[in-house]
Amino acid sequence: MAPGRIKIMAGRGSFTEAFDLFGYDLDNYDELFNEKLDILVEINRNEILDWPKVDYIENITSYW
């Protein structure tokens, strides 16, 4: 992604309008945030991400 260090900040957005655009249900707000945060932590730990499909996020295989 970048030749040096990058900083990433994770947080909860205040706009919920995008949930419908991406096909997410606002009732799953907490679960979605937790799954996406877990993916971000795993990307930080490993150069290769192999994330099986879970409750809300599709299968991901990426090489950084």
QUIFENWO-V633131 format. One record per pair of residues at least 12 apart in sequence whose C-alpha atoms are under 8 Angstrom apart, sorted by the first residue. I is the first residue (numbers start at 1). J is the second residue. If there is no record, write none. Layout:
I J
I J
This chain:
1 64
10 37
12 33
24 56
31 56
32 56
32 57
35 56
35 57
39 51
47 63
47 64
48 61
48 62
48 63
48 64
49 61
49 62
49 63
50 62
